[in-house]
Amino acid sequence: MRQIGLVAAIAILVSNMVGTGVFTSLGLQVAETHTGFALLALWGLGGVVALCGAACYSELGAAMPRSGGEYVYLGEIFHPFVGFLGGWVSLTVGFAAPIALSGIAFGHYASVFLPLSPRQASLVAIVMLTLIHAASLRLARWFQIGVTSLIVALIITFIGAAIWYPHPVPISFAPSMAGMREIGTPAFAVSLIYVSYAYSGWNAASYVAGEIAEPQWNIPRALGFGTAIVTVLYVLLNWAFLRTVPIPRLTGVVEVGALSAAQIFGPVGERIMSAVIAIVMIGSMSGFV
């Protein structure tokens, strides 16, 4: 029975994509790239690359609507042994490792407002999510839709707060010669590595293709719409960071989201951002599980 509809498939993809990368990597990018246009172009270009990958997987998923992602595609197109190797890479590096990494990040942020150590919070979250997904696909589907909707709503709220921020940073995002020159530099290309990491997960819906209803229609739509949604959110979120914090203060800073939240919301901003990222990590872990 194919019980995952279009909305649930998009939720799986969005929650897999949105992680700590978008909240932390801008501080590394501004070390060499200084114009607002070039910085936003980074995230826009990353989205275009992800959409190209989503287009390829849309065709493969529609032609071979079976769960497994690369395991199925590599095995069918090249050789079953290649698919076997791809499956093991997905299982260990593609899923188990990100679950652990997201769990560590969740524990770090959740311990700010929970009476648990980071390790305890991580383990409790992973165990609870595993139980939810093991209980039934129906429960897992609604949980994923709910937590992803909350994540998107929180990010939109944060962007809205940046729009109304009373002391915006004087930075221009309009195309300029300086911005165009920065786009052609090696530093811009290196920054795309961080952006590509933040966009990873655009193929998530293909791993559950065997559960998706009307796969020839819903797999391409889920991959396309989900990746486009994340692209828009990423560009606007980085616009919000640049609008609220001067570039010299961002340079070399990892906790970019917390710094921006402190500017917007004052002393409680860091705790607010910790809660937001903790919820983002719940969605990410849930999608991977």
C-alpha positions, 0 to 999 in steps of 0.5 A: 500500500502506497500511503505517502502522498504529495504533502508528506513526500515534500515534508520528508524532503524539506526536513532532510534538507533544512539543517544546521548548515544554513544557520552556521555557514554564512560566517565562513562565506563572508570572510572572502565574499563581501557584497550582498549580491554575491552572497545571496547569489551563492545560495541561489546558485546552490538551489539551482544545482540542487534543482538540477539533481532533483530533475534527474531523480524525478525521471529515475524515480518515475521510471523506477518507483521503488524505495532505495534511492541510489541502491535501486538506480545504480543497480538497475542502470550499471550493475547490482554490485554497484547498487549494493555498494551504493546502498551500504554508503547510503545506510552508513554515511547517508543516514546513520551518520547524519542521524548521529550528527543531527542528534549531537546538534539537537543535544547541544541546542536542547540542553539550553532549555531542557534539564538534560545533558546534551548526550541524554537529550540526543539519545532520548530524541533518537529513541523516541523518533525511532519508536514513532516511525516503527509504530506505523507509517500513518503516525510517522506521516502525520508527525513528519508533516506536523514537524516540517510545517512547524519548521517552515512557520518558524523560519518564515516568522524569523524572516518576518521579524527581520523585515520589521527590524528597526535598525537594518544594516546598510548593505545593498543586494542589487547587482553590481560590478563588485558583486559580479567580480566576486562571483568569478573568484576561487573563494566563491567556488569554495563557498559553494561547498558549504552551500552544497552541504546545506542543500544536501537531502534534495533527493530524500523522497526517492528513498521512500518511492515505493511508499509514495502514491501515484509515484509518476506524478508525486515523485517529480512534484515532491522533489521539485516543489520541496527543493524550490521551497528550501531554496526560497527559504535559504535565500530569504534567511541569509538575507535576514542574517545580512540585514540584521548583523554587519559583515565584520561581526559575522566573519568567522562566526559559526553561530550566525543564527544566534547572533542574528536572533540576539540582534532582533529579539535582544538577550532572549534571542539566543535561547529562541534560536536554540529552540528553533534549531532544536526543532529543525534537528528533530525534523531532520532526524525524523526524516532520516529515520 
